[in-house]
Amino acid sequence: MSRGRRPGALIGGGSMGGMEAAMGAEVEPDLRFEDHGTVALLVPISEPGRQWIADNCEVPDWARHGGSVAVEPRCVPAIVRGAADDGLVVELC
């Protein structure tokens, strides 16, 4: 689901192969990954972020935590790349 409004980007506490958001402009994330050690939480921030999760992630009931999704840390890079490829902005924290 390419949104066409901007290229995908990664903002926050990490770098994934040059997907850093351009400095100087405030960028609102669509998705946020919160690192909790043995689990990461994927948090949809915008409606396009919520829709991207619905369209692209198979989420079992046990992995749902309110509006967030529990994800194994080893899966985070692939999800970030997929979301950025579809034009979403992902924040790592």
C-alpha positions as CSV (number, residue, x, y, z in Angstrom):
1,M,0.0,0.0,0.0
2,S,2.2,2.8,-1.2
3,R,0.9,6.1,0.2
4,G,2.8,8.3,-2.2
5,R,3.1,11.2,0.2
6,R,6.7,10.6,1.1
7,P,9.4,8.0,0.9
8,G,9.5,5.6,3.9
9,A,11.9,6.5,6.7
10,L,13.2,5.3,10.0
11,I,13.4,7.8,12.8
12,G,14.6,7.5,16.4
13,G,17.2,5.4,18.0
14,G,18.6,3.4,15.1
15,S,19.7,3.1,11.6
16,M,18.7,0.6,9.0
17,G,20.6,0.9,5.8
18,G,20.1,4.6,5.1
19,M,16.4,4.8,5.9
20,E,16.9,7.7,8.3
21,A,14.4,10.5,8.1
22,A,15.9,13.8,6.7
23,M,17.0,16.1,9.5
24,G,15.4,19.5,9.8
25,A,11.8,18.5,9.2
26,E,9.4,17.3,11.9
27,V,8.2,13.9,10.7
28,E,5.2,12.1,12.4
29,P,5.7,8.4,12.5
30,D,3.1,5.9,11.3
31,L,4.4,3.0,13.3
32,R,6.6,2.9,16.4
33,F,8.7,0.0,17.7
34,E,9.2,0.0,21.4
35,D,12.2,-2.2,22.5
36,H,11.4,-4.2,25.7
37,G,14.4,-6.6,25.5
38,T,12.9,-10.0,24.8
39,V,9.9,-8.5,23.0
40,A,9.3,-5.5,20.8
41,L,5.9,-3.8,20.6
42,L,4.7,-2.6,17.2
43,V,2.5,0.4,17.9
44,P,0.3,2.0,15.2
45,I,0.4,5.8,15.4
46,S,-1.6,6.8,12.4
47,E,-4.5,5.3,10.5
48,P,-2.2,4.3,7.6
49,G,-0.1,2.5,10.2
50,R,-3.1,0.6,11.6
51,Q,-4.2,-0.3,8.1
52,W,-0.7,-1.4,7.1
53,I,-0.6,-3.8,10.1
54,A,-4.1,-5.2,9.2
55,D,-3.0,-5.7,5.5
56,N,0.5,-7.1,6.1
57,C,0.7,-8.8,9.5
58,E,-0.9,-12.0,10.6
59,V,-1.4,-11.3,14.3
60,P,-2.6,-14.1,16.6
61,D,-4.8,-13.0,19.5
62,W,-2.1,-13.7,22.1
63,A,0.2,-11.2,20.4
64,R,-2.3,-8.3,20.7
65,H,-1.7,-5.9,23.6
66,G,-4.4,-3.3,23.3
67,G,-3.7,-1.6,20.0
68,S,-0.1,-2.8,19.9
69,V,1.4,-6.1,18.6
70,A,4.1,-8.1,20.4
71,V,6.9,-9.0,18.0
72,E,10.1,-11.0,18.3
73,P,13.0,-8.7,18.1
74,R,14.6,-10.7,15.2
75,C,11.5,-9.9,13.1
76,V,11.8,-6.1,13.6
77,P,14.2,-5.4,10.7
78,A,12.0,-7.1,8.1
79,I,8.8,-5.3,9.3
80,V,10.6,-2.0,9.3
81,R,11.8,-2.5,5.7
82,G,8.4,-3.6,4.6
83,A,6.7,-0.6,6.1
84,A,9.3,1.8,4.8
85,D,9.1,0.2,1.3
86,D,5.3,1.0,1.4
87,G,6.0,4.6,2.3
88,L,5.4,4.6,6.1
89,V,7.6,6.3,8.6
90,V,8.8,4.0,11.4
91,E,10.1,5.2,14.8
92,L,12.4,3.1,17.0
93,C,12.5,3.8,20.7
